[in-house]
């Protein structure tokens, strides 16, 4: 019997087969990316732990895990002019970020508790990250992965705070990625 994660991946497979971001050329599947990135935004917000007092806590924890999270910055070419000139660098940066967060969501920080199981919000988020990263992977071309070390195993007492910090930075990352795809779908689609 297939697990929930496998079923979710099978459901995402037709989306990735219908149009990759770089189907042998340089025109990204902007509309498909827009749909997937908007879904990612929704899932990132629904996966966020419902603890209102967390912002008040002094943020400690595994700094190696949370300080090196990817951010989309000006020099990544994700601005309207950068996308118009050459979207590949921006899409590669988004792809690298998705792989980074996919690795974190698969780490011990996000495993073992009922809301974090594959059919829960974090499991759905993990599957959607994989779906969008597959859409961005060019056919027959593999971008050089940015070297990211595997997350250092966390202590049980650290996990709630680490989840909060990782999900908060993921929300910011996918919000910018969704804006990139919305712009691309509105102005750069053929």
CORRA-V639070 format. One record per residue. N is the residue number from 1. PHI is phi as a letter, one per 30 degrees, with the letter a starting at -180 (999 if undefined). Layout:
N:PHI
N:PHI
//
This chain:
1:999
2:d
3:d
4:d
5:d
6:d
7:d
8:d
9:d
10:d
11:d
12:d
13:e
14:d
15:d
16:d
17:d
18:d
19:a
20:d
21:d
22:b
23:d
24:i
25:b
26:c
27:c
28:d
29:d
30:d
31:d
32:d
33:d
34:d
35:d
36:d
37:d
38:d
39:d
40:d
41:e
42:d
43:d
44:d
45:d
46:d
47:d
48:d
49:d
50:d
51:b
52:d
53:d
54:d
55:d
56:d
57:d
58:d
59:d
60:b
61:k
62:d
63:d
64:d
65:d
66:c
67:d
68:c
69:d
70:d
71:b
72:d
73:c
74:e
75:d
76:d
77:i
78:c
79:d
80:e
81:d
82:d
83:d
84:d
85:d
86:a
87:d
88:d
89:d
90:d
91:d
92:d
93:d
94:d
95:e
96:d
97:d
98:d
99:d
100:d
101:d
102:d
103:d
104:d
105:d
106:c
107:d
108:d
109:d
110:c
111:c
112:j
113:c
114:e
115:d
116:c
117:d
118:e
119:c
120:d
121:e
122:d
123:d
124:d
125:d
126:e
127:d
128:d
129:e
130:d
131:d
132:d
133:d
134:d
135:d
136:d
137:d
138:d
139:d
140:i
141:b
142:c
143:d
144:d
145:d
146:d
147:d
148:b
149:d
150:d
151:e
152:d
153:e
154:c
155:d
156:e
157:d
158:d
159:d
160:d
161:d
162:d
163:e
164:e
165:d
166:d
167:d
168:d
169:d
170:d
171:e
172:d
173:d
174:d
175:d
176:d
177:d
178:d
179:d
180:d
181:d
182:d
183:d
184:d
185:d
186:d
187:b
188:c
189:d
190:d
//
